[in-house]
């Protein structure tokens, strides 16, 4: 049998896998230590990403959440939602990380600066939310003097992994 989302065999008592790279713990699949070593070796093979800018979309209101707080400030795993893609972006060692903020912009900037250090992140203000292309346009001034490569991340994706992004960047480099 195949797990729909992971496309990997599900453990079965009748036919257990030999040295599975993941173990089930509390209903979640977690990597065994050997898988982590393999992944870290693969990471070292990836091209350098210091010639990269990362934009993180964090301006939305989160209207469907029906909350007084901006969506990206809701805690997930004990930290604000927007901190997850910032950590992910930092793992790529980009030249700069720019957060596009709007709704409750001051609160978002204050919380993220407290977590990552003032001056670590750059901010672009999208005062009126008019879509993704408009958000990128609001961040244009931060991109003029830096690398031409831009990775755009959503501020509300805490489960996106570094390996996924590195593989995406590797494949992009292969096609250029």
Rosetta constraint file for C-alpha pairs under 8 A:
AtomPair CA 1 CA 9 HARMONIC 5.83 0.50
AtomPair CA 1 CA 10 HARMONIC 6.13 0.50
AtomPair CA 2 CA 6 HARMONIC 7.92 0.50
AtomPair CA 2 CA 7 HARMONIC 5.62 0.50
AtomPair CA 2 CA 8 HARMONIC 5.53 0.50
AtomPair CA 2 CA 9 HARMONIC 4.73 0.50
AtomPair CA 2 CA 10 HARMONIC 5.95 0.50
AtomPair CA 3 CA 7 HARMONIC 5.27 0.50
AtomPair CA 3 CA 8 HARMONIC 5.77 0.50
AtomPair CA 3 CA 9 HARMONIC 6.30 0.50
AtomPair CA 3 CA 10 HARMONIC 6.04 0.50
AtomPair CA 11 CA 15 HARMONIC 7.50 0.50
AtomPair CA 11 CA 16 HARMONIC 5.73 0.50
AtomPair CA 11 CA 17 HARMONIC 6.71 0.50
AtomPair CA 12 CA 16 HARMONIC 5.31 0.50
AtomPair CA 12 CA 17 HARMONIC 7.98 0.50
AtomPair CA 21 CA 31 HARMONIC 5.82 0.50
AtomPair CA 21 CA 32 HARMONIC 5.61 0.50
AtomPair CA 21 CA 34 HARMONIC 6.96 0.50
AtomPair CA 21 CA 35 HARMONIC 5.20 0.50
AtomPair CA 22 CA 29 HARMONIC 5.84 0.50
AtomPair CA 22 CA 30 HARMONIC 5.25 0.50
AtomPair CA 22 CA 31 HARMONIC 4.30 0.50
AtomPair CA 22 CA 32 HARMONIC 5.43 0.50
AtomPair CA 22 CA 35 HARMONIC 7.39 0.50
AtomPair CA 23 CA 29 HARMONIC 5.51 0.50
AtomPair CA 23 CA 30 HARMONIC 5.39 0.50
AtomPair CA 23 CA 31 HARMONIC 6.30 0.50
AtomPair CA 23 CA 32 HARMONIC 6.47 0.50
AtomPair CA 24 CA 28 HARMONIC 5.45 0.50
AtomPair CA 24 CA 29 HARMONIC 4.59 0.50
AtomPair CA 24 CA 30 HARMONIC 6.26 0.50
AtomPair CA 25 CA 29 HARMONIC 6.30 0.50
AtomPair CA 25 CA 30 HARMONIC 6.76 0.50
AtomPair CA 31 CA 35 HARMONIC 5.65 0.50
AtomPair CA 31 CA 36 HARMONIC 6.38 0.50
AtomPair CA 32 CA 36 HARMONIC 6.61 0.50
AtomPair CA 33 CA 37 HARMONIC 6.39 0.50
AtomPair CA 34 CA 38 HARMONIC 6.28 0.50
AtomPair CA 35 CA 39 HARMONIC 6.12 0.50
AtomPair CA 36 CA 40 HARMONIC 6.12 0.50
AtomPair CA 37 CA 41 HARMONIC 6.30 0.50
AtomPair CA 38 CA 42 HARMONIC 6.34 0.50
AtomPair CA 39 CA 43 HARMONIC 6.20 0.50
AtomPair CA 39 CA 163 HARMONIC 7.67 0.50
AtomPair CA 40 CA 44 HARMONIC 6.47 0.50
AtomPair CA 41 CA 45 HARMONIC 6.79 0.50
AtomPair CA 42 CA 46 HARMONIC 6.90 0.50
AtomPair CA 43 CA 163 HARMONIC 7.39 0.50
AtomPair CA 43 CA 166 HARMONIC 7.41 0.50
AtomPair CA 46 CA 166 HARMONIC 6.83 0.50
AtomPair CA 46 CA 170 HARMONIC 6.53 0.50
AtomPair CA 47 CA 170 HARMONIC 7.04 0.50
AtomPair CA 49 CA 92 HARMONIC 5.90 0.50
AtomPair CA 49 CA 93 HARMONIC 6.00 0.50
AtomPair CA 49 CA 94 HARMONIC 5.70 0.50
AtomPair CA 50 CA 92 HARMONIC 7.46 0.50
AtomPair CA 50 CA 93 HARMONIC 5.33 0.50
AtomPair CA 50 CA 94 HARMONIC 4.40 0.50
AtomPair CA 50 CA 95 HARMONIC 5.18 0.50
AtomPair CA 51 CA 94 HARMONIC 6.30 0.50
AtomPair CA 51 CA 95 HARMONIC 5.95 0.50
AtomPair CA 51 CA 146 HARMONIC 8.00 0.50
AtomPair CA 51 CA 147 HARMONIC 5.37 0.50
AtomPair CA 51 CA 148 HARMONIC 7.91 0.50
AtomPair CA 51 CA 149 HARMONIC 6.96 0.50
AtomPair CA 52 CA 94 HARMONIC 4.85 0.50
AtomPair CA 52 CA 95 HARMONIC 5.70 0.50
AtomPair CA 52 CA 96 HARMONIC 7.34 0.50
AtomPair CA 52 CA 147 HARMONIC 5.69 0.50
AtomPair CA 52 CA 148 HARMONIC 7.21 0.50
AtomPair CA 52 CA 149 HARMONIC 5.07 0.50
AtomPair CA 52 CA 150 HARMONIC 5.86 0.50
AtomPair CA 52 CA 151 HARMONIC 7.24 0.50
AtomPair CA 53 CA 94 HARMONIC 5.63 0.50
AtomPair CA 53 CA 95 HARMONIC 5.78 0.50
AtomPair CA 53 CA 96 HARMONIC 5.19 0.50
AtomPair CA 53 CA 97 HARMONIC 6.09 0.50
AtomPair CA 53 CA 98 HARMONIC 7.71 0.50
AtomPair CA 53 CA 143 HARMONIC 7.46 0.50
AtomPair CA 53 CA 146 HARMONIC 7.40 0.50
AtomPair CA 53 CA 147 HARMONIC 6.43 0.50
AtomPair CA 53 CA 148 HARMONIC 7.63 0.50
AtomPair CA 53 CA 149 HARMONIC 6.17 0.50
AtomPair CA 53 CA 150 HARMONIC 4.75 0.50
AtomPair CA 53 CA 151 HARMONIC 6.24 0.50
AtomPair CA 54 CA 89 HARMONIC 6.64 0.50
AtomPair CA 54 CA 94 HARMONIC 6.73 0.50
AtomPair CA 54 CA 96 HARMONIC 6.39 0.50
AtomPair CA 54 CA 97 HARMONIC 4.81 0.50
AtomPair CA 54 CA 98 HARMONIC 6.19 0.50
AtomPair CA 54 CA 150 HARMONIC 5.64 0.50
AtomPair CA 54 CA 151 HARMONIC 4.74 0.50
AtomPair CA 54 CA 152 HARMONIC 5.92 0.50
AtomPair CA 54 CA 153 HARMONIC 7.28 0.50
AtomPair CA 55 CA 97 HARMONIC 6.00 0.50
AtomPair CA 55 CA 98 HARMONIC 4.85 0.50
AtomPair CA 55 CA 99 HARMONIC 5.82 0.50
AtomPair CA 55 CA 100 HARMONIC 7.10 0.50
AtomPair CA 55 CA 136 HARMONIC 7.77 0.50
AtomPair CA 55 CA 139 HARMONIC 7.99 0.50
AtomPair CA 55 CA 150 HARMONIC 7.04 0.50
AtomPair CA 55 CA 151 HARMONIC 6.16 0.50
AtomPair CA 55 CA 152 HARMONIC 4.83 0.50
AtomPair CA 55 CA 153 HARMONIC 6.10 0.50
AtomPair CA 56 CA 85 HARMONIC 7.36 0.50
AtomPair CA 56 CA 86 HARMONIC 7.69 0.50
AtomPair CA 56 CA 97 HARMONIC 7.52 0.50
AtomPair CA 56 CA 98 HARMONIC 6.21 0.50
AtomPair CA 56 CA 99 HARMONIC 4.72 0.50
AtomPair CA 56 CA 100 HARMONIC 6.06 0.50
AtomPair CA 56 CA 152 HARMONIC 5.97 0.50
AtomPair CA 56 CA 153 HARMONIC 4.74 0.50
AtomPair CA 56 CA 154 HARMONIC 5.47 0.50
AtomPair CA 56 CA 155 HARMONIC 5.59 0.50
AtomPair CA 57 CA 99 HARMONIC 6.16 0.50
AtomPair CA 57 CA 100 HARMONIC 5.14 0.50
AtomPair CA 57 CA 101 HARMONIC 7.03 0.50
AtomPair CA 57 CA 132 HARMONIC 7.80 0.50
AtomPair CA 57 CA 135 HARMONIC 7.31 0.50
AtomPair CA 57 CA 152 HARMONIC 7.53 0.50
AtomPair CA 57 CA 153 HARMONIC 6.29 0.50
AtomPair CA 57 CA 154 HARMONIC 4.83 0.50
AtomPair CA 57 CA 155 HARMONIC 5.14 0.50
AtomPair CA 58 CA 72 HARMONIC 6.31 0.50
AtomPair CA 58 CA 82 HARMONIC 6.91 0.50
AtomPair CA 58 CA 99 HARMONIC 6.33 0.50
AtomPair CA 58 CA 100 HARMONIC 5.42 0.50
AtomPair CA 58 CA 101 HARMONIC 4.98 0.50
AtomPair CA 58 CA 102 HARMONIC 7.18 0.50
AtomPair CA 58 CA 154 HARMONIC 6.92 0.50
AtomPair CA 58 CA 155 HARMONIC 4.90 0.50
AtomPair CA 58 CA 156 HARMONIC 7.58 0.50
AtomPair CA 59 CA 100 HARMONIC 5.85 0.50
AtomPair CA 59 CA 101 HARMONIC 3.96 0.50
AtomPair CA 59 CA 102 HARMONIC 4.01 0.50
AtomPair CA 59 CA 103 HARMONIC 5.45 0.50
AtomPair CA 59 CA 105 HARMONIC 7.43 0.50
AtomPair CA 59 CA 125 HARMONIC 7.92 0.50
AtomPair CA 59 CA 126 HARMONIC 6.55 0.50
AtomPair CA 59 CA 129 HARMONIC 7.09 0.50
AtomPair CA 60 CA 70 HARMONIC 7.21 0.50
AtomPair CA 60 CA 71 HARMONIC 6.93 0.50
AtomPair CA 60 CA 101 HARMONIC 7.69 0.50
AtomPair CA 60 CA 102 HARMONIC 6.61 0.50
AtomPair CA 60 CA 103 HARMONIC 5.95 0.50
AtomPair CA 60 CA 129 HARMONIC 6.92 0.50
AtomPair CA 61 CA 70 HARMONIC 5.39 0.50
AtomPair CA 61 CA 71 HARMONIC 6.02 0.50
AtomPair CA 61 CA 103 HARMONIC 5.50 0.50
AtomPair CA 62 CA 66 HARMONIC 7.29 0.50
AtomPair CA 62 CA 67 HARMONIC 7.63 0.50
AtomPair CA 62 CA 70 HARMONIC 6.25 0.50
AtomPair CA 62 CA 71 HARMONIC 4.71 0.50
AtomPair CA 63 CA 67 HARMONIC 7.38 0.50
AtomPair CA 65 CA 71 HARMONIC 7.37 0.50
AtomPair CA 67 CA 71 HARMONIC 7.91 0.50
AtomPair CA 69 CA 73 HARMONIC 6.55 0.50
AtomPair CA 69 CA 74 HARMONIC 7.05 0.50
AtomPair CA 69 CA 104 HARMONIC 7.76 0.50
AtomPair CA 70 CA 74 HARMONIC 7.16 0.50
AtomPair CA 70 CA 103 HARMONIC 6.28 0.50
AtomPair CA 70 CA 104 HARMONIC 6.16 0.50
AtomPair CA 70 CA 108 HARMONIC 7.78 0.50
AtomPair CA 71 CA 81 HARMONIC 7.52 0.50
AtomPair CA 71 CA 156 HARMONIC 7.68 0.50
AtomPair CA 72 CA 80 HARMONIC 6.30 0.50
AtomPair CA 72 CA 81 HARMONIC 4.79 0.50
AtomPair CA 72 CA 82 HARMONIC 4.83 0.50
AtomPair CA 72 CA 108 HARMONIC 7.51 0.50
AtomPair CA 72 CA 155 HARMONIC 6.39 0.50
AtomPair CA 72 CA 156 HARMONIC 6.26 0.50
AtomPair CA 73 CA 80 HARMONIC 4.71 0.50
AtomPair CA 73 CA 81 HARMONIC 5.71 0.50
AtomPair CA 73 CA 82 HARMONIC 6.61 0.50
AtomPair CA 73 CA 108 HARMONIC 6.55 0.50
AtomPair CA 73 CA 111 HARMONIC 7.98 0.50
AtomPair CA 74 CA 79 HARMONIC 7.86 0.50
AtomPair CA 74 CA 80 HARMONIC 5.32 0.50
AtomPair CA 74 CA 81 HARMONIC 5.67 0.50
AtomPair CA 75 CA 79 HARMONIC 4.82 0.50
AtomPair CA 75 CA 80 HARMONIC 4.26 0.50
AtomPair CA 75 CA 81 HARMONIC 5.65 0.50
AtomPair CA 76 CA 80 HARMONIC 6.06 0.50
AtomPair CA 76 CA 81 HARMONIC 5.58 0.50
AtomPair CA 76 CA 158 HARMONIC 7.77 0.50
AtomPair CA 79 CA 83 HARMONIC 6.59 0.50
AtomPair CA 79 CA 84 HARMONIC 7.80 0.50
AtomPair CA 80 CA 84 HARMONIC 7.45 0.50
AtomPair CA 81 CA 85 HARMONIC 7.99 0.50
AtomPair CA 81 CA 155 HARMONIC 7.00 0.50
AtomPair CA 81 CA 156 HARMONIC 5.99 0.50
AtomPair CA 81 CA 157 HARMONIC 7.69 0.50
AtomPair CA 81 CA 158 HARMONIC 6.53 0.50
AtomPair CA 82 CA 86 HARMONIC 6.64 0.50
AtomPair CA 82 CA 112 HARMONIC 7.99 0.50
AtomPair CA 82 CA 155 HARMONIC 4.87 0.50
AtomPair CA 82 CA 156 HARMONIC 6.20 0.50
AtomPair CA 82 CA 158 HARMONIC 7.84 0.50
AtomPair CA 83 CA 87 HARMONIC 6.14 0.50
AtomPair CA 83 CA 112 HARMONIC 6.91 0.50
AtomPair CA 84 CA 88 HARMONIC 6.31 0.50
AtomPair CA 84 CA 155 HARMONIC 7.83 0.50
AtomPair CA 84 CA 157 HARMONIC 7.38 0.50
AtomPair CA 84 CA 158 HARMONIC 5.07 0.50
AtomPair CA 85 CA 89 HARMONIC 5.95 0.50
AtomPair CA 85 CA 153 HARMONIC 7.10 0.50
AtomPair CA 85 CA 154 HARMONIC 7.46 0.50
AtomPair CA 85 CA 155 HARMONIC 6.09 0.50
AtomPair CA 85 CA 156 HARMONIC 7.71 0.50
AtomPair CA 85 CA 157 HARMONIC 6.74 0.50
AtomPair CA 85 CA 158 HARMONIC 6.33 0.50
AtomPair CA 85 CA 160 HARMONIC 7.73 0.50
AtomPair CA 86 CA 90 HARMONIC 6.13 0.50
AtomPair CA 86 CA 97 HARMONIC 7.65 0.50
AtomPair CA 87 CA 91 HARMONIC 6.39 0.50
AtomPair CA 88 CA 92 HARMONIC 7.01 0.50
AtomPair CA 88 CA 160 HARMONIC 7.99 0.50
AtomPair CA 88 CA 161 HARMONIC 7.13 0.50
AtomPair CA 88 CA 162 HARMONIC 6.08 0.50
AtomPair CA 89 CA 93 HARMONIC 7.08 0.50
AtomPair CA 89 CA 94 HARMONIC 7.10 0.50
AtomPair CA 89 CA 97 HARMONIC 7.14 0.50
AtomPair CA 90 CA 94 HARMONIC 6.75 0.50
AtomPair CA 90 CA 97 HARMONIC 7.86 0.50
AtomPair CA 91 CA 162 HARMONIC 7.13 0.50
AtomPair CA 92 CA 162 HARMONIC 7.67 0.50
AtomPair CA 92 CA 166 HARMONIC 7.80 0.50
AtomPair CA 95 CA 146 HARMONIC 7.60 0.50
AtomPair CA 95 CA 147 HARMONIC 7.64 0.50
AtomPair CA 96 CA 121 HARMONIC 7.26 0.50
AtomPair CA 96 CA 122 HARMONIC 7.46 0.50
AtomPair CA 97 CA 121 HARMONIC 5.59 0.50
AtomPair CA 97 CA 122 HARMONIC 6.17 0.50
AtomPair CA 98 CA 121 HARMONIC 6.07 0.50
AtomPair CA 98 CA 122 HARMONIC 4.60 0.50
AtomPair CA 98 CA 123 HARMONIC 5.34 0.50
AtomPair CA 98 CA 124 HARMONIC 6.87 0.50
AtomPair CA 98 CA 139 HARMONIC 7.45 0.50
AtomPair CA 98 CA 142 HARMONIC 7.43 0.50
AtomPair CA 99 CA 121 HARMONIC 7.23 0.50
AtomPair CA 99 CA 122 HARMONIC 6.24 0.50
AtomPair CA 99 CA 123 HARMONIC 4.87 0.50
AtomPair CA 99 CA 124 HARMONIC 6.22 0.50
AtomPair CA 100 CA 123 HARMONIC 5.82 0.50
AtomPair CA 100 CA 124 HARMONIC 4.73 0.50
AtomPair CA 100 CA 125 HARMONIC 5.81 0.50
AtomPair CA 100 CA 126 HARMONIC 6.43 0.50
AtomPair CA 100 CA 135 HARMONIC 6.57 0.50
AtomPair CA 100 CA 136 HARMONIC 7.82 0.50
AtomPair CA 100 CA 138 HARMONIC 7.59 0.50
AtomPair CA 100 CA 139 HARMONIC 6.74 0.50
AtomPair CA 101 CA 105 HARMONIC 5.36 0.50
AtomPair CA 101 CA 108 HARMONIC 7.36 0.50
AtomPair CA 101 CA 109 HARMONIC 7.93 0.50
AtomPair CA 101 CA 123 HARMONIC 6.78 0.50
AtomPair CA 101 CA 124 HARMONIC 6.18 0.50
AtomPair CA 101 CA 125 HARMONIC 5.17 0.50
AtomPair CA 101 CA 126 HARMONIC 5.89 0.50
AtomPair CA 101 CA 127 HARMONIC 8.00 0.50
AtomPair CA 102 CA 125 HARMONIC 5.64 0.50
AtomPair CA 102 CA 126 HARMONIC 4.91 0.50
AtomPair CA 102 CA 127 HARMONIC 5.25 0.50
AtomPair CA 102 CA 128 HARMONIC 7.14 0.50
AtomPair CA 102 CA 129 HARMONIC 7.29 0.50
AtomPair CA 103 CA 127 HARMONIC 7.60 0.50
AtomPair CA 104 CA 108 HARMONIC 6.29 0.50
AtomPair CA 105 CA 109 HARMONIC 6.09 0.50
AtomPair CA 105 CA 125 HARMONIC 7.49 0.50
AtomPair CA 106 CA 110 HARMONIC 5.96 0.50
AtomPair CA 107 CA 111 HARMONIC 6.13 0.50
AtomPair CA 108 CA 112 HARMONIC 6.17 0.50
AtomPair CA 109 CA 113 HARMONIC 5.86 0.50
AtomPair CA 109 CA 123 HARMONIC 7.68 0.50
AtomPair CA 110 CA 114 HARMONIC 6.09 0.50
AtomPair CA 111 CA 115 HARMONIC 6.32 0.50
AtomPair CA 112 CA 116 HARMONIC 5.96 0.50
AtomPair CA 112 CA 117 HARMONIC 7.66 0.50
AtomPair CA 113 CA 117 HARMONIC 4.80 0.50
AtomPair CA 113 CA 118 HARMONIC 4.70 0.50
AtomPair CA 113 CA 119 HARMONIC 7.42 0.50
AtomPair CA 113 CA 120 HARMONIC 7.50 0.50
AtomPair CA 113 CA 121 HARMONIC 7.39 0.50
AtomPair CA 114 CA 118 HARMONIC 6.90 0.50
AtomPair CA 116 CA 120 HARMONIC 6.45 0.50
AtomPair CA 116 CA 121 HARMONIC 7.66 0.50
AtomPair CA 117 CA 121 HARMONIC 7.95 0.50
AtomPair CA 122 CA 142 HARMONIC 7.90 0.50
AtomPair CA 123 CA 139 HARMONIC 7.88 0.50
AtomPair CA 124 CA 138 HARMONIC 6.20 0.50
AtomPair CA 124 CA 139 HARMONIC 5.16 0.50
AtomPair CA 124 CA 142 HARMONIC 7.86 0.50
AtomPair CA 125 CA 138 HARMONIC 6.56 0.50
AtomPair CA 125 CA 139 HARMONIC 7.62 0.50
AtomPair CA 126 CA 134 HARMONIC 7.91 0.50
AtomPair CA 126 CA 135 HARMONIC 6.00 0.50
AtomPair CA 126 CA 138 HARMONIC 5.98 0.50
AtomPair CA 129 CA 134 HARMONIC 7.74 0.50
AtomPair CA 129 CA 135 HARMONIC 7.46 0.50
AtomPair CA 130 CA 134 HARMONIC 5.83 0.50
AtomPair CA 130 CA 135 HARMONIC 7.35 0.50
AtomPair CA 131 CA 135 HARMONIC 6.30 0.50
AtomPair CA 132 CA 136 HARMONIC 6.32 0.50
AtomPair CA 133 CA 137 HARMONIC 6.20 0.50
AtomPair CA 134 CA 138 HARMONIC 6.24 0.50
AtomPair CA 135 CA 139 HARMONIC 6.65 0.50
AtomPair CA 136 CA 140 HARMONIC 6.42 0.50
AtomPair CA 139 CA 143 HARMONIC 6.99 0.50
AtomPair CA 140 CA 144 HARMONIC 6.52 0.50
AtomPair CA 142 CA 146 HARMONIC 7.66 0.50
AtomPair CA 143 CA 147 HARMONIC 7.29 0.50
AtomPair CA 143 CA 148 HARMONIC 7.53 0.50
AtomPair CA 160 CA 164 HARMONIC 7.22 0.50
AtomPair CA 161 CA 165 HARMONIC 6.70 0.50
AtomPair CA 162 CA 166 HARMONIC 6.12 0.50
AtomPair CA 163 CA 167 HARMONIC 6.02 0.50
AtomPair CA 164 CA 168 HARMONIC 6.18 0.50
AtomPair CA 165 CA 169 HARMONIC 6.15 0.50
AtomPair CA 166 CA 170 HARMONIC 6.01 0.50
AtomPair CA 167 CA 171 HARMONIC 6.13 0.50
AtomPair CA 168 CA 172 HARMONIC 6.17 0.50
AtomPair CA 169 CA 173 HARMONIC 6.16 0.50
AtomPair CA 170 CA 174 HARMONIC 6.32 0.50
AtomPair CA 171 CA 175 HARMONIC 6.40 0.50
AtomPair CA 172 CA 176 HARMONIC 6.46 0.50
